[in-house]
Amino acid sequence: MIAVAGPQPTPRIEAFDGVASEYDTRFTNSLIGRVQRASVWKELDSLFHSGQRVLEINCGTGVDALHLSDRGIHVVACDVSPEMVAVARRRVDGSVHGDHVALKVLAIEQLNQLAEEGPYDGVLSNFSGLNCVEALLPVARDLARLVRPGGRAVLCVFGRHCLWEMLWYTFQGNFRKAFRRLSRKGIATELAPGRSIRIWYPSIKSLRQDFSKYFRLIRWKGTAVAVPPSYLEPWAVRFPMLLGFAARIDSFLCRCPGLRTLSDHVVLVMERVEV
């Protein structure tokens, strides 16, 4: 099922529309993408169960929504990009459990439009959708209106101190990129030729503060300390055994205090609290 909210074109919409057709090739089906997504799915599978209803924001091409639906979970999946949703539609239409997924073209900043559709048992934001939003306090407020007390939020965002990125670009002499995530003003990032968006890299502390009135942080982990960011996929293809080794040791490193802060992405698990 598809519902279209129809946000007006913006640079963010145009940028994600521009990469929608190749997103699965560049990330979803990549070796690194599969490893990082598997780490997030471990959290999802421990938290959400058959018969529950989950809201997914920035759903991309629908991979996570179908993973949840295959486990008997009903998903309302939203994305700001009509082209991303179109790819997700084709994926959902070809799935055995596609009737468990409702797709909507909807920006994160428009979540108040779903006020009559709650409550949900939980919410998922995977792979950095929240990094595209500068002010997260309004997002936390809107999600609190949609998620029942005791419900869980799984938020996967870019980490602020990616060890691989700092080392990779430092060795190339590109210090601006090596330490770009430390900027508090946001960084212009080109997703496709001529199509850029602004990305922010909030700290765990600031994320906890922005959500603290409505959600309690239960735990958090990294997704890729030893595993590199997805732009190093050529390295992973060349050395698959090393990637496999990195993925195995990440199961320890990504939960280890101190080391987990050095990950490409971090995954926060929060609980909706009574206000």
Number of C-alpha atoms within 10 A of each C-alpha: 13 15 11 12 15 13 14 8 11 11 12 18 20 20 20 23 21 19 18 22 15 11 18 16 11 17 17 19 12 18 18 28 20 13 21 24 18 13 19 23 15 10 16 20 12 8 15 20 17 12 12 16 24 28 26 23 23 25 27 29 26 24 16 21 28 25 16 24 26 16 16 17 20 26 27 22 29 30 25 30 29 24 21 25 27 20 18 24 21 13 15 24 13 10 15 11 18 20 14 21 27 18 23 23 24 24 21 22 14 14 18 15 12 16 12 9 9 15 19 22 23 27 25 22 23 24 21 19 21 23 19 18 16 15 13 20 16 15 18 18 17 20 27 24 19 24 25 18 19 15 21 26 28 21 22 25 27 25 26 22 23 24 22 20 22 19 15 16 15 15 11 10 11 13 14 11 15 21 18 17 23 16 13 13 12 19 17 12 12 12 16 14 9 8 18 17 19 16 22 24 26 22 19 18 8 12 18 16 15 18 21 17 16 21 27 18 18 11 11 21 25 31 33 30 28 23 25 25 21 19 13 14 19 13 14 20 14 10 11 15 11 15 20 16 12 18 22 14 14 23 17 14 23 25 17 13 11 9 18 24 26 23 28 25 27 28 25 22 20 24 21 25 17 11 8
